[in-house]
């Protein structure tokens, strides 16, 4: 985690920059748990805004606190969206981002910031993404980049890229999850009132795991009821019966409210609960499989590895002390 630098220059978009500064610039408040006392997270990121003098970001004038040379001293560098993808990004920005990565920084782009990373050669031979409207341009200009237009973000370890707008939130929360664990990432998401986990491989559309709090919404009572019963072998028919509607009607409401199917939504909630239990409890894998409705440790391992990218045992070792080693 440590030091985090936001690389800014004339021609960047303010939304993605603001998203990154909001998430990394202010530690979230977490409730008390077996792993954490209540209060704000400490230590958090030491954030610096780096640029070449006064810069224009969208309709705003920004005064960076540091020059681009500061990027070389950062543990993580965030490159916000580049406004005009038909214009080559400034050479000093490209050079500074490349130098930071060579010095060992983890570098992440938000939306069209991928064009800066590509210009620096950081995406050569790697899978990457950007806003769907610009994926063809990225692939045409940088043929050595394997552009994936159908995902929210791509994590290559030391180099990460995200799709547009809302996906910037997803990638930033993904970084918090890697650095601090899912409990703290979830606390950051709650503060922002956004979904705490949308996997990077999800298609580029906005979804919400729980609809806005509307007592008249058809799912407003169902979803909390389901979350309290994740240990039970629930089916779509069970959910439809509880909601007093047909399975087909339920599926339509789920698609409209969450962008996904009832089973996919249920799977995401089970994985989130498994992450929480792996981080904050001493339950063995069999007990966690039972608590999350996965049935057996084998089933949990298969689904967890497929969704999170590592086996549950590895995930637990990483976050055993409440923060990554």
N, C-alpha and C positions, 0 to 999 in steps of 0.2 A: 504494500500500500504506500506508505511514506509520502514522498513529494509527488505532486501531480501538476503538470503545466498545461495550460490552454494556449494553443498556438493561434494567434489572430493576425489578420492583415486586412487591408482594404479589399472589399468584395466578398466578404463572408456574410452569412445569414445570421440574424440575431437569435432565431428560435433555438437552434441546436446549441449555440453558445450558452444561452440562458439555461437550457435544460442541464447541460453539464455543470455549470456553475452552481445551480440550485442543488443538484444531487451531491456533488463532491465538496461544495463549499460550506455545507451546514450538516453537522452530524445529527442523525435522527435520535429521537427519544424512544427507548425500548422499555416495555414492562418487565418486571422482575421475572426471572426464570432460573432453573437450576444452573444455567451456564453464565448468566449475566445478572448483576444487580440492576434495579430500575435506575433510569437516568440516561443522559446522553452518552454516546459511544466515545470512548477515549482510549487509545489515540485514534484520531481520524486523519483525513488527508490534509496535507499542507499544500494549499492551492495557490498557484501564481498565474497571472495572466501575462502572456509574453507576446510582444510585437515590436514593430519598428516605428516607434513614436506614435502619435495620434493616428487612429485608423477609423475608417467609416465601416460600421457593421450594420447592414440594413439601413434604416432611417436614423441610426444613432451614431454619435461620435464617442469613441472609446479611448481612454488613456491607459494603456497597459502599464503595469507596474514594473515590468522587466523587459529587457531586450530578448531577441530570439536566441541569443547565445545561452540563455538560461535553460533552454530545452535539454542541453547536454547533461545537466545536473539533475534532471527529473527521473523518477522511477517510472512514471507513466506520462505519456504525452497524448493529449486529445486534440484532434484536428476537426473543427466544426465544418459545416457545409460551405462549399464554394459556390457562389451565386451564379456565375456565368461559366458553364462547362465548356463553352466554345473558346474561352480565353485561357491560355496557359497560366497556371499559378505562378506567382513571383519566384524567381530563382533563389532569393535569399531564404524564403520560407521552405522551399523544397530542400535546399542544402541543409538547413537547420534541422528539419525533420529526419533526414537521412543520417546526419551526424549524431542525433540523439539516439536513434536506433542502434547505430554502430557502437555507441557508448554503453549500450545495454538497456535502454528504455523500452518498455512496452508501449507500442504506438497504436492508437485506435482512431479511426475516422468515423464521423457521423454524416450520414447521407452522402452528398457529393464531395465531402472531404476525401473520399476514396480517390478522386482524381489527383489530389496532392500526393497521397501515398504511392499511387501508380507512377507519377512523374519522378518520384524519388527512387523508384525501382524496388520498393518494398513488397510489391504484390507480384513480382515476376515469378512464374511457376506456382503461384498460390491461388486458391479459391477465394473469391471476394464478391461483395455485393455493393450496391448503391441503390438510390431511388429507382424504382422500376422504369420511370420515364427516361432514364439516362443510362441504363445498362447497355444498350446497343452502342451508344457513343463511347462508353468506357471500353467495351470489347474491341471496337474498331480502332481506337487510338492506341490501345495497349494490348496487342494480340498475345503477349506472353502471359496475360492475366486470365485465369479461368473464372469468367464472370457468371455468377448464379443469380438470375433475376427473380427467383421464387422463394427467397428466404428473408427473414427479418435481420439476421446478422450472421457473420462468419467469424469463428474464433480459431486463429492459427497459432495460438500461443502468445508469441511476442508481437503479432500483428493482427488487428481485428478491424472489421468493417461492418457498418450497419446500413440498412435501407433508410428510407426517408422518414422525416418528422417523428411520428410516434415510435418508430423503431429505434431512434436515438435514445429514448427513455429505456427501452428494453436492453440495449447494449450497456448503457451506464449502470443499470441495476444488475446486469450480469457481472460486470466488473466488481461491483460492491459485493455480490454473492461470492465471487472467487476470493476476494480479499478478506471478507468478514464473516461469511456464512449466510445461510438463507434466512435465519431469524432477523438479522440486522437488515438484510436487503428487503425483507418483508416490511420491517418498520419504516424504512425509507419510502417504500411504495405506498404505505398507508398514509404517510404525511402528504404525499403528492396526490392521493386518491386515484391511483392507477393500478392496473393488474400487477401483482407481485412477480409473476412468472409467465412469460411467453417464450417458449423454447425458440432458439435461433433458427431451427429448421422449419418453423411454421411459415405458412405463406404470407405474403405481404398484404395483409388486411388487418384492420383494427378489431380486436375482440375484447370482451370484458368477462372475467370469470364470474362475476356476480353483477346483475343489473343494478342501476341506480336505485337507491332506497325509495321505492314507490309501493305503498301498501296495496295498491290496486293492480300491480303488475302480476300476471299469472304465475310467475316464478318466485315472487317475493317471499312466500312462506316455504316453498319447496326446497330451495337451495340451502338455506340454513338447516332444514330438517335433514337433508342428505349429508351435510358436512358433519353433523352430530352422529351419523351412523355409517361412517366410512369403513368400520370393521365388519359390516354386514355384507353378504353377497347380493347387492342390489342389482336389479335388472332394469331395463327401460320400461318394462311392463310395471314393475314396482313403482317407479317414479310417476308413470302416467296414472296409475291407480291413485296414488297419493294426491296428485294434482287434479284428479277428477276430469281427465280428458283422455282421448285416444292417444296411442303411441305416435301416430302420424302428426296429430295436432301438437303434441309435446315437442316433437322434433322441429316443427316450424317455429315455435316460440323460442326454443334454444338457439336455433340458427339466427333468428332476429336479434336476440338479446346478447349472445356470447360469440356468435360467428362460428360456432362449432356444433358438434352433435352431443347429445346427452352422454354417450359413452366416452367420448373424447374429453369432455369436461370433467366427468367423474374420474377418469384416469389421471388427469392433471392434479386434481385435489388429493388423490391417493399418493402421488409422487411427492407433492409438497409436504404432506404429513410425514411421509417416510424421511424426508430430509430433516424436518424438525426433530423427529425422534432419534435419528442417527447423531445429530449434533448435541442434543440436550438431555438424552436419557442413557441409561445403561442397559436397556433392553437388548437381547440378542436378536439376530436376524429373523429367527423363527417368530419371536414375539412381535416384532415390527411388521412382519408379513401378515400376522393375524390382525394386528391393530389397524392396518391399512386396507384390509379386505383382499389382500393378494393371495391369501390361502397358504402358500408354501414359500419357503426361502428361495427355492429355485425360480418360482414365478416372479418374486420380488426382484431377484438379481437380474433376471432377463429384462424385465420392463424398466428397471431403474437404470441399468447400463445403457439401454437403447435411448432413453429419454435424457439422462443427465450426462452420459458420455463416459462414466467410470462406474465400477461396481460399488455397491453400498459399503463394503468393507473398506475400500480405498477412500471413499468419501468420508467415512467416519474417522479414519486415521488423520485425514487432512484437517478436519474441523474438531478434533477430539477435545482440544483445550478451549474451544469457543472462538478460535481464530486460526486461520491457516498458518502452517509452519513455514 
